[in-house]
Amino acid sequence: MKSCSTPLMPSKGILRSIIPMATDNYLFEIAVEGGDLSRCQPGQFVELWIPGVGEAPISVCSARVGSTIELCVRRVGRVTNALFQMQEGDWVGLRGPYGNGFPLEEYRGKDLCMIAGGLGVAPIRSLCQYVLSHREDFGKLILVYGMRHSIDLLFRQECMILLRRRDIDVFIGAEEVEGPQLPPISAQLGRVTDMLRMAAVTPDHQIAVCGPPVMYKYVVDELFKKDVPSSNIWLSLERHMKCGVGKCGHCYVGGRFTCKDGPVFRLSDLRFLPEVIESEEVSVE
């Protein structure tokens, strides 16, 4: 497959490594032949194509994107199931990056709190890697990461390293602890909101959130209790996307295409998208 500038034509990618992270969650490192993924920003996504099967939007989970790209994928459908049957050395198609990621210039010079729930840690990981590699450009950093079961903890070794750093406050928790224990953390049992209550978030913090839609309402309510204004809260709304370029209309809600205008939105802007607010169960009042 040759590289092509047409937006809908994928570039060829070779599966360089496949690393199991948790049940039905694998980290794929893909070497890209052609295309220009080096411009990918934290919070953006690519379209992954499996020949003869189809394609699906996947968030980029590493800030270091060049000749290779990392995707943390959960097996949930036809495309991802086919991907999980592949081996190192097999090839896939990639196109992108697409969408608007986290607003790095808005964050620069300010305190930042990154909040991840479940697989939402994948795009948050790319943001965290970016700010830590440009540490002098940002203020105080907080990472809040929650999951339902401790066995679902992703990037376990990286979490251990982050917990030992002195330049970022890390809070990791699970609603249930079973099997492999969580690494030593501030509180092992608890939801994302429990971890967030312990974090020293101030009204001046910029907030980046990614996780299951049902989580957003409770996270936003907790942030409002800390007097964080909606203009400082950024949500990644990655549901409903299909083509990535606003052609299929699958993600069109409230007058906008999630794939082109998002997937990252400022919460204060969502008041003008009632369908999104309703579907994401988020209040901006």
C-alpha positions as CSV (number, residue, x, y, z in Angstrom):
1,M,0.0,0.0,0.0
2,K,1.4,3.4,-1.0
3,S,1.0,6.6,1.0
4,C,-1.7,8.9,-0.3
5,S,-2.7,12.4,0.6
6,T,-6.4,11.6,0.2
7,P,-8.0,11.8,3.7
8,L,-9.9,8.5,3.3
9,M,-6.8,6.5,2.1
10,P,-4.9,4.8,5.0
11,S,-1.2,4.4,5.2
12,K,0.3,1.0,5.9
13,G,1.3,0.1,9.4
14,I,3.2,-2.9,10.7
15,L,2.4,-4.3,14.1
16,R,5.8,-4.0,15.9
17,S,4.7,-5.2,19.3
18,I,1.6,-6.4,21.1
19,I,1.6,-6.2,24.9
20,P,-1.3,-7.5,27.1
21,M,-2.2,-4.8,29.6
22,A,-5.3,-6.3,31.2
23,T,-8.1,-8.7,30.2
24,D,-9.1,-7.7,26.6
25,N,-6.9,-4.6,26.7
26,Y,-3.7,-4.7,24.6
27,L,-1.1,-2.1,23.8
28,F,-0.2,-2.1,20.1
29,E,2.9,-0.4,18.8
30,I,2.6,0.2,15.1
31,A,5.4,1.2,12.7
32,V,3.9,3.6,10.1
33,E,5.0,3.5,6.5
34,G,4.3,6.9,4.9
35,G,1.7,9.4,6.2
36,D,2.4,12.1,8.7
37,L,1.4,11.1,12.2
38,S,4.2,13.1,13.8
39,R,1.8,16.1,14.0
40,C,-0.5,14.1,16.3
41,Q,-1.4,16.0,19.5
42,P,-2.6,14.5,22.8
43,G,-6.3,13.8,22.6
44,Q,-6.5,13.2,18.9
45,F,-7.4,9.9,17.3
46,V,-6.6,7.8,14.3
47,E,-8.7,5.5,12.2
48,L,-7.5,1.9,12.3
49,W,-8.4,-0.3,9.3
50,I,-8.4,-4.0,9.2
51,P,-8.5,-5.3,5.6
52,G,-11.7,-7.1,4.9
53,V,-13.2,-6.2,8.3
54,G,-13.6,-2.4,8.6
55,E,-12.2,0.4,10.6
56,A,-12.6,2.1,14.0
57,P,-11.5,5.3,15.7
58,I,-8.8,4.7,18.3
59,S,-7.3,7.4,20.6
60,V,-3.5,7.8,20.4
61,C,-2.1,7.0,23.8
62,S,1.5,8.2,23.5
63,A,2.9,11.7,23.1
64,R,5.9,10.4,21.3
65,V,4.5,9.8,17.8
66,G,6.8,9.6,14.7
67,S,7.7,6.5,12.7
68,T,5.7,4.5,15.3
69,I,2.5,5.1,17.2
70,E,1.0,3.4,20.3
71,L,-2.7,2.5,20.6
72,C,-4.3,1.0,23.7
73,V,-7.2,-1.1,22.4
74,R,-10.1,-2.8,24.2
75,R,-11.7,-5.8,22.4
76,V,-15.3,-4.7,22.1
77,G,-16.4,-5.2,18.5
78,R,-15.7,-6.7,15.1
79,V,-12.7,-4.5,14.2
80,T,-11.0,-4.8,17.5
81,N,-11.7,-8.5,17.7
82,A,-10.0,-9.0,14.4
83,L,-7.0,-6.9,15.6
84,F,-6.7,-9.2,18.6
85,Q,-6.3,-12.2,16.3
86,M,-3.3,-10.6,14.5
87,Q,0.4,-11.1,15.3
88,E,3.5,-9.0,15.3
89,G,4.6,-8.4,11.7
90,D,1.0,-8.3,10.3
91,W,-0.1,-5.1,8.7
92,V,-3.1,-2.7,9.2
93,G,-4.2,0.6,7.8
94,L,-4.0,3.9,9.6
95,R,-5.3,7.4,8.7
96,G,-5.3,10.6,10.6
97,P,-4.7,12.1,13.1
98,Y,-8.1,13.6,13.3
99,G,-10.0,15.9,15.6
100,N,-9.1,18.6,18.1
101,G,-7.1,17.3,21.0
102,F,-6.4,18.9,24.4
103,P,-5.6,22.6,24.2
104,L,-1.9,22.6,25.1
105,E,-1.5,26.3,24.6
106,E,-4.4,27.0,27.0
107,Y,-2.7,24.7,29.6
108,R,0.7,26.2,29.2
109,G,1.9,28.1,32.3
110,K,-1.0,26.9,34.4
111,D,-1.8,24.2,37.0
112,L,-3.3,21.1,35.3
113,C,-5.4,18.2,36.7
114,M,-5.8,15.2,34.4
115,I,-8.7,12.9,35.2
116,A,-9.1,9.4,33.7
117,G,-11.7,6.7,34.1
118,G,-11.1,3.2,32.7
119,L,-9.8,3.1,29.2
120,G,-10.0,6.9,29.2
121,V,-6.4,6.7,30.7
122,A,-5.2,6.1,27.1
123,P,-5.6,9.7,25.7
124,I,-4.8,11.1,29.2
125,R,-1.5,9.1,29.1
126,S,-0.5,11.0,25.9
127,L,-1.3,14.3,27.6
128,C,0.6,13.3,30.8
129,Q,3.6,12.2,28.8
130,Y,3.6,15.5,26.9
131,V,3.4,17.8,29.9
132,L,6.1,15.8,31.8
133,S,8.4,16.0,28.8
134,H,7.8,19.8,28.9
135,R,7.6,20.0,32.6
136,E,9.0,23.6,32.8
137,D,6.1,24.9,30.8
138,F,3.4,23.9,33.3
139,G,2.5,24.6,36.9
140,K,1.4,22.0,39.5
141,L,0.3,18.7,38.0
142,I,-2.3,16.3,39.3
143,L,-3.3,12.9,37.9
144,V,-6.5,11.1,39.0
145,Y,-7.1,7.7,37.6
146,G,-9.9,5.4,38.6
147,M,-11.3,2.0,37.5
148,R,-14.0,-0.4,38.5
149,H,-11.7,-3.4,39.3
150,S,-8.1,-3.4,40.3
151,I,-7.4,-6.1,37.6
152,D,-8.3,-3.5,35.0
153,L,-5.4,-1.2,35.9
154,L,-3.6,-0.2,32.7
155,F,0.1,0.9,32.5
156,R,0.8,-0.6,35.9
157,Q,4.6,-0.1,35.7
158,E,4.2,3.5,34.5
159,C,1.9,4.2,37.4
160,M,4.5,3.0,39.8
161,I,7.1,5.3,38.3
162,L,4.6,8.3,38.4
163,L,3.9,7.6,42.1
164,R,7.6,8.0,42.8
165,R,7.9,11.4,41.1
166,R,7.9,14.5,43.2
167,D,6.7,16.9,40.5
168,I,3.2,15.4,40.1
169,D,0.5,14.3,42.6
170,V,-1.0,11.0,41.6
171,F,-4.2,9.4,42.9
172,I,-5.2,6.0,41.7
173,G,-8.2,4.0,43.0
174,A,-10.6,1.1,42.2
175,E,-14.1,0.4,43.3
176,E,-13.1,-3.2,43.9
177,V,-9.8,-4.7,44.6
178,E,-9.2,-8.3,43.6
179,G,-6.4,-10.4,42.1
180,P,-3.3,-8.3,41.6
181,Q,-3.3,-5.4,44.0
182,L,-3.0,-1.8,43.0
183,P,0.4,-0.2,43.6
184,P,0.8,1.7,46.8
185,I,-1.5,4.6,46.5
186,S,-3.3,7.2,48.6
187,A,-6.4,5.1,48.8
188,Q,-6.9,1.7,47.2
189,L,-10.7,1.6,47.4
190,G,-12.8,4.3,45.8
191,R,-14.2,5.8,42.7
192,V,-12.7,8.5,40.6
193,T,-14.7,11.1,42.6
194,D,-13.2,9.8,45.8
195,M,-9.7,10.3,44.5
196,L,-10.7,13.7,43.2
197,R,-11.9,14.8,46.6
198,M,-8.4,14.1,48.0
199,A,-6.7,16.1,45.3
200,A,-5.7,19.7,45.9
201,V,-7.6,21.1,42.9
202,T,-8.2,24.8,43.0
203,P,-10.4,27.1,40.8
204,D,-7.3,28.1,38.8
205,H,-6.6,24.5,37.6
206,Q,-7.2,23.6,34.0
207,I,-8.9,20.2,33.9
208,A,-8.7,17.4,31.3
209,V,-11.2,14.6,31.6
210,C,-11.6,11.4,29.7
211,G,-13.6,8.3,30.6
212,P,-17.0,6.6,30.3
213,P,-19.8,9.1,29.7
214,V,-21.6,8.1,32.9
215,M,-18.6,9.3,34.9
216,Y,-18.7,12.9,33.6
217,K,-21.7,14.2,35.6
218,Y,-20.2,13.1,38.9
219,V,-16.7,14.4,38.1
220,V,-18.1,17.7,36.9
221,D,-20.3,18.0,40.1
222,E,-17.2,17.4,42.2
223,L,-15.2,20.0,40.3
224,F,-18.0,22.5,40.8
225,K,-17.8,21.8,44.5
226,K,-14.2,22.9,44.3
227,D,-15.3,26.1,42.5
228,V,-13.6,25.2,39.2
229,P,-15.4,27.2,36.4
230,S,-16.8,25.3,33.4
231,S,-14.5,27.3,31.2
232,N,-11.6,25.5,32.8
233,I,-13.0,22.0,32.2
234,W,-12.2,20.1,29.0
235,L,-14.1,16.8,28.3
236,S,-13.1,14.3,25.6
237,L,-16.4,13.0,24.0
238,E,-15.2,10.1,21.9
239,R,-18.5,8.3,21.4
240,H,-20.4,8.0,18.1
241,M,-17.5,8.6,15.8
242,K,-17.1,6.6,12.6
243,C,-15.4,8.1,9.5
244,G,-13.3,10.8,11.3
245,V,-13.8,13.5,8.7
246,G,-17.4,14.6,9.1
247,K,-18.6,12.7,6.0
248,C,-20.8,9.9,7.4
249,G,-22.7,12.1,9.9
250,H,-22.6,9.4,12.5
251,C,-21.3,11.6,15.2
252,Y,-23.3,14.7,14.3
253,V,-25.0,16.0,17.5
254,G,-26.2,19.4,18.5
255,G,-25.0,21.0,15.3
256,R,-21.5,19.8,15.4
257,F,-19.4,16.8,14.3
258,T,-17.6,15.2,17.3
259,C,-14.9,13.9,15.0
260,K,-14.0,17.4,13.6
261,D,-15.1,19.9,16.3
262,G,-14.0,17.5,19.1
263,P,-13.4,15.0,20.5
264,V,-12.2,17.5,23.2
265,F,-14.7,20.2,24.1
266,R,-14.6,23.0,26.7
267,L,-17.5,22.3,29.1
268,S,-18.8,25.9,28.9
269,D,-19.2,25.4,25.1
270,L,-21.5,22.3,25.7
271,R,-24.3,24.5,27.0
272,F,-25.0,25.2,23.3
273,L,-25.1,21.5,22.5
274,P,-28.1,20.2,24.4
275,E,-28.1,16.9,22.6
276,V,-24.5,16.3,23.7
277,I,-25.2,17.4,27.2
278,E,-28.2,15.0,27.5
279,S,-26.4,12.1,25.9
280,E,-23.3,12.6,28.1
281,E,-25.4,13.3,31.2
282,V,-23.4,16.5,31.9
283,S,-24.8,19.6,33.5
284,V,-23.1,22.9,32.8
285,E,-25.2,24.9,35.2
